[in-house]
């Protein structure tokens, strides 16, 4: 059985109303929309690692309460695996 996590030190938590710690980065940085760098692409090593999870990912995508985004992501991963 997994060991319970210890207490969390709240001193490193940034409050939601705190000023940004990265004023030079647009809020859309890391997203494939708007200004800033897009999301990083998966490389061959990432695809190989994800391959072992595909049966579970396909199962999750097949669940009735799976989101359309989840289903689409799993379809995209499966298509890239097939290449």
Rosetta silent file (secondary structure, phi, psi, omega in degrees, C-alpha in Angstrom):
SEQUENCE: XXXXXXXXXXXXXXXXXXXXXXXXXXXXXXXXXXXXXXXXXXXXXXXXXXXXXXXXXXXXXXXXXXXXXXXXXXXXXXXXXXX
SCORE:     score description
SCORE:     0.000 S_00000001
   1 L     0.000  144.859 -178.917    0.000    0.000    0.000 S_00000001
   2 L   -69.550  144.160  178.497    1.237    3.519   -0.771 S_00000001
   3 L   -77.527  140.573  179.599    2.591    5.571    2.061 S_00000001
   4 L   -65.955  142.429  178.438    0.571    8.649    2.998 S_00000001
   5 L   -68.262  146.846  178.557    2.055   11.944    1.911 S_00000001
   6 L   -78.707 -177.958  179.611    3.590   14.084    4.614 S_00000001
   7 L   -64.973  148.461 -179.621    2.593   17.625    5.465 S_00000001
   8 L   -95.664  133.797  177.087    2.896   20.224    2.716 S_00000001
   9 L   -82.833  109.246 -176.149    5.044   23.295    3.292 S_00000001
  10 H   -75.551   -4.477 -176.688    2.773   26.212    2.253 S_00000001
  11 H   -66.553  -22.843 -179.596    5.649   28.718    2.094 S_00000001
  12 H   -93.259   -0.441 -178.392    6.319   27.838   -1.574 S_00000001
  13 L   -83.157  129.526  179.172    2.710   28.216   -2.708 S_00000001
  14 L   -90.700  125.896  179.404    2.045   31.317   -4.806 S_00000001
  15 L   -62.463  149.577 -179.384   -1.330   32.947   -4.002 S_00000001
  16 L   -61.171  -28.808 -178.036   -3.826   33.177   -6.866 S_00000001
  17 L   -95.564   11.214  178.709   -3.914   36.967   -6.572 S_00000001
  18 L   -75.333  150.697  174.947   -0.106   37.368   -6.619 S_00000001
  19 L   -62.512  156.103 -179.472    1.518   39.249   -9.513 S_00000001
  20 L   -60.661  145.874  176.078    2.954   37.047  -12.260 S_00000001
  21 L   -90.498   -7.325 -179.296    6.422   35.632  -11.691 S_00000001
  22 L  -131.680   71.279 -175.303    7.058   35.699  -15.459 S_00000001
  23 L   -65.798  -19.309 -179.280    6.001   39.138  -16.767 S_00000001
  24 L   -82.271   -9.985 -178.758    7.914   38.609  -20.037 S_00000001
  25 L  -100.245  133.279  174.596    5.801   35.554  -20.968 S_00000001
  26 L   -69.128  156.567 -177.490    2.347   35.888  -22.495 S_00000001
  27 L   -64.301  -22.171 -179.849   -0.431   34.053  -20.696 S_00000001
  28 L   -91.455    9.712  178.434   -0.808   31.764  -23.739 S_00000001
  29 L   -62.760  130.490 -178.974    2.821   30.556  -23.603 S_00000001
  30 L    90.843    3.975  179.318    2.878   26.753  -23.894 S_00000001
  31 L  -120.237  144.633 -179.856   -0.498   26.606  -25.646 S_00000001
  32 L   -80.995   48.377  176.415   -1.028   26.136  -29.374 S_00000001
  33 L  -160.432  146.196  176.974   -2.979   29.381  -29.593 S_00000001
  34 L    74.355 -167.175 -177.189   -2.131   33.037  -29.165 S_00000001
  35 L   -74.254  162.111  177.604    1.241   34.582  -28.462 S_00000001
  36 L    96.680  177.397  178.797    4.209   32.717  -27.033 S_00000001
  37 L   -71.574  143.799  176.328    5.742   29.330  -27.677 S_00000001
  38 L   -76.997  178.382  177.801    3.384   26.524  -28.601 S_00000001
  39 L   -67.566  143.186  179.014    3.135   23.227  -26.778 S_00000001
  40 L   -67.240  145.068  179.423    6.177   21.002  -27.243 S_00000001
  41 L   -83.584  151.603  177.100    5.763   18.199  -29.756 S_00000001
  42 L   -74.119  133.609  175.960    6.169   14.568  -28.742 S_00000001
  43 L   -94.491  179.315 -175.825    9.443   13.058  -29.901 S_00000001
  44 H   -60.061  -38.619  179.516   10.081    9.428  -30.853 S_00000001
  45 H   -63.977  -42.946  177.539   11.087    8.468  -27.297 S_00000001
  46 H   -60.128  -44.147 -179.217    7.864    9.931  -25.882 S_00000001
  47 H   -63.453  -39.049  178.198    5.799    8.004  -28.428 S_00000001
  48 H   -63.990  -42.924  179.250    7.572    4.755  -27.566 S_00000001
  49 H   -64.794  -42.098 -179.445    6.918    5.257  -23.855 S_00000001
  50 H   -68.313  -23.621 -178.970    3.271    6.134  -24.442 S_00000001
  51 H   -56.862  -37.507 -179.675    2.866    3.016  -26.587 S_00000001
  52 L   -70.393  -17.521  179.485    2.798    0.771  -23.529 S_00000001
  53 L   -94.519   -6.122 -174.388   -0.085    2.843  -22.124 S_00000001
  54 H   -56.561  -41.565  178.344   -2.213    2.720  -25.285 S_00000001
  55 H   -58.708  -40.895  179.156   -4.470   -0.146  -24.127 S_00000001
  56 H   -69.944  -43.062 -179.966   -5.339    1.791  -20.961 S_00000001
  57 H   -62.739  -40.512  177.832   -5.694    5.094  -22.821 S_00000001
  58 H   -65.438  -37.579  176.425   -8.014    3.474  -25.369 S_00000001
  59 H   -62.516  -47.299  179.837  -10.077    2.012  -22.540 S_00000001
  60 H   -60.381  -42.244 -179.993  -10.370    5.413  -20.837 S_00000001
  61 H   -65.600  -24.480 -178.727  -11.344    7.015  -24.156 S_00000001
  62 H   -84.743   -9.997 -179.131  -14.061    4.398  -24.620 S_00000001
  63 L   -66.344  146.212 -178.093  -15.750    5.154  -21.300 S_00000001
  64 L   -60.090  -30.663 -178.110  -19.142    6.886  -21.573 S_00000001
  65 L   -94.837    9.473  176.984  -17.997    9.860  -19.489 S_00000001
  66 L   -67.622  141.616  179.975  -14.738   10.418  -21.424 S_00000001
  67 L   -77.473  159.788  175.781  -14.474   13.909  -22.839 S_00000001
  68 H   -61.389  -35.794  179.421  -14.251   14.600  -26.547 S_00000001
  69 H   -64.035  -40.020  177.875  -10.784   16.065  -25.931 S_00000001
  70 H   -64.215  -46.980  179.530   -9.643   12.794  -24.340 S_00000001
  71 H   -59.996  -43.879 -179.705  -11.001   10.747  -27.229 S_00000001
  72 H   -63.855  -42.920 -179.845   -9.371   13.051  -29.769 S_00000001
  73 H   -62.230  -44.357  179.597   -6.004   12.940  -27.969 S_00000001
  74 H   -65.388  -40.125  176.804   -6.026    9.133  -27.829 S_00000001
  75 H   -61.453  -42.871  179.352   -6.963    8.961  -31.536 S_00000001
  76 H   -64.274  -42.725  177.677   -4.073   11.290  -32.390 S_00000001
  77 H   -62.515  -43.477 -179.419   -1.618    9.240  -30.314 S_00000001
  78 H   -62.911  -39.526  179.199   -2.827    6.002  -31.919 S_00000001
  79 H   -65.680  -38.599  179.667   -2.423    7.503  -35.390 S_00000001
  80 H   -72.234  -28.938  176.817    1.128    8.601  -34.620 S_00000001
  81 H   -67.510  -34.498 -174.717    1.926    5.133  -33.231 S_00000001
  82 H   -74.673  -15.440 -176.412    0.801    3.573  -36.502 S_00000001
  83 L   -73.907    0.000    0.000    3.264    5.622  -38.591 S_00000001
